[in-house]
Amino acid sequence: MTTKTKQMSPVDSAWLHMDEPTNLMMITGVSLLDKLPDFERFRRTLEVRLLTLDRFTMRAVEPVLPVGTPHWELDPNFDLDAHVHRVALPAPGDMTELQRFISDLASTPLDFSKPLWNIHLVENVAGGAAMILRLHHCIGDGTAMNAVLFRLMDMARDAPIGEVQEPATEAPKRHDFVSTAFAPCAASERPSATWRTKAVKAFATPHVSWRARAPRPKRRASSGACC
């Protein structure tokens, strides 16, 4: 059973509090589809593969007193239909129209009374469709979004919805500087490594800074002259 409340990490709390009307802390991912999927199958896939990640059914709640960090709380009125939207681009339905739509979405804040994410299934996109996933940075970063998309999609059409090809689960050999992860609700059935740690392992290369990679310039011997 999913825990009803969880403390938010200081890093995720910082992302939450950096959100401003003119500086929205939202991450937007766009997937182009060659055809419009069946909506009932699409919705069922979200139920089985997305909602088992508890951050997608929990809302961010500030502490009553002005001390401490916010916490995650299971939304007692959670409704998947409040997060999934079906829209269609106006003619001619090209990439320009899609970019305009995404621009409008990117400047629209999410509803903080609900879990901080939504999905738009867009019809009439260059002969196909598009899926636009938006989530707040306090839920996850771009790497985590890649992991979510990996979880939602399959290598073959009409694959069984209940079969999810998870990323590698072995624990990393280094420390990853990322905020807290998506923790699957059925924790007893999964490895102790957090979802985001698995995502980093599966999708990110080891962190080596540019400065560490670049060779150090050789110092010139001083001639004693000023120029």
N, C-alpha and C positions, 0 to 999 in steps of 0.2 A: 504493500500500500504506500502511496506517495505521502511523504511528510507534508503536513499542512503549512508549516512555516519553516523557513531556512534563513539564516543570517546572510546578508549580502557581504561579499568581500570588500575590503577598502578600495581595491582597484575598480571594481564594478560600481561601487558607490560614487567614486570620483567621476566615472563616465556619466552616471545618472545626473549628477549635480552640474556637470558642464553643459547640459542641455539648455539652450536659450532659444527664444523665438527667432532670432537671426542667426543661430548657429546650432541647428538640430543635430543631435548625436545619433543619426539613423544610418544604417547600412542598407544599401539597395542592390539586389542582384537580379539580373535579367537572363532568362533562358529562352531562346528562340526554338519553337516547336514546328515541325514540318506540317502538322495538322492539329486541329482542335481535338483534345482528348474528350472522351465521354465524361461528363461532369460528375455523375454519380460515382464512377470508378475513381475519378480524381479526388473527390471528397472522401471516399473510403480509404484511399491511400494516405491521405493526411491524418485520418483518425488512427490508422494502424502504425504508421511510420513516424509521424511528427509529434503527435500528442503523447506518445510514450516518453518523450523528453520533457521533463516536468516544467522547465522554464516556459514552455508554451501554454501552460494552463495556470501559471502563477503571475500575480501582479506585484509591482514594486510598491512597498508601503513605507512611508517615512516614520521614524520613531515619534511617539507622543511628546516626549521631552526633547529639547534641542541638543541632545547628546547622543553619541553612538552612531551607528550606521543603519541605513534602511534594512528591511528584510523582505524576503519573498514570501508571499501568502497565496495559498490556493484560492483562485477566484471562485466563490460559491455560486456565481451566476454565469459561469463560463458557457459560451455558446459559439461553436465553431463557425456558424453562419455569420457572426458579427466580425469575423476575421477574414473570410473568403469572399471575394467580390468578382462578379462576372461583368465585363465591359466589352465594348467593341470600338475600334478606331473608326473615325469618319473616313469617307473616301478621300484620297485613293488608298488609304491603308498602307502607306509606305513607311520607310524608316524615319522620315522627317516627322510624320504624325506620331510615331512611337516615341521619338525623342521628346516631342512636345508634351506628351502624356507623362513620361517619366519625370520631366522637369517639374510639372505640376505636383506630382506625388512627392518628389524630393523636398519640396518646400512646404509640405503639409505635415504638421505634427501628428503623432499617434495619440490615441486616447489613453491617458495615464490611469484611468479607472479600470482598465482592462489589461491583460497581458500585452506586452509592448511589441506586437508584430502584426502583420497582415500579408495576405497574398491576393494579387489581382491576376485573374486568368483573362487574357486579352485576346479577343477575336479579330479577324480581318487584319492580320499582320503579314503583309507581303505573301499572300496566298496560304498562310499558315496561322500560327498563334504565338503567344508569348506568355510566360509566367514571370511575374514580378514579385519577388519576396523582399519585404522590408522588415527589419528588426532593429531594436535599439541596441546601441553598443554595450549597454550594461548586461544584455543577454549573451552576446558573443561578438567576436570580431569577424573579419573577412575570412579567416581560416575556418572558423566555426561554421560560417555560412556555406563554404565549400563542402564541409562535412554533411550539413543538412541536405544540400542538393544531391550529394552522393547517395544519401540515404533514401531520397525520394524517387530516384531514377534507376532504371534497369538497362542492361545491355541488350535485351530483346523485348519486342512488343508483347504485351499481354502476359508478362511474367506474373507468377503468383504474388499477390499483394503482401501476403504474410511473410514472404522470404526476403530478408534484408541482408545484403552483403555488407557486413561491417568492415571498417578499416582495421588495420593491424592493432592488436590489443597488448602487445608486449610493452612493458614500462620503458620509458626513455632513459638513456644513460646520462642525460644532462638535465640541467634546470631550464625550463622554458619560461620566459618572461611573458606570460599571458595571464589574463584574469580568470576567474573561476569558470568552470565548465558546465556544459549541459550534463546533468547527472540523470541517467535513465531511472524511471521510477522503480523498475524491478531490479533494484540494486543487488539483491541476493543471487540473481541469475547471471550477473555480468562481472567482469573483472573489476578489481578495485580501482584501476586507473580511470580517471575521469574522462568524459567524452571528449572534452577539448584537448586533453593530452593525447588521446588517440588520434584526434584530427590533425594535430601538429605533427605527430609521428607519420601519419599517412600522406599528408599533403605538403609539408614544409621541409626544406632542406635545413641541415644543422646551421645554427646561427653563428656566423663568423663575420665580424664587422669588416667593412671595406678597409679600415685602417689596419686591421690585423692581416688582411690579405696582401695589401700593397707593400712592395719592398721599400725599405727605408732609404731615403736619398743619402748618398755618400757625402760626408762633410769635406769641405775644402780645407786644406791646410792654411792657417792664417799667415799672411805675408807681413802683417804688421802695418800695412798701409790702410788708410781710411777709404780709398777708392781706387 
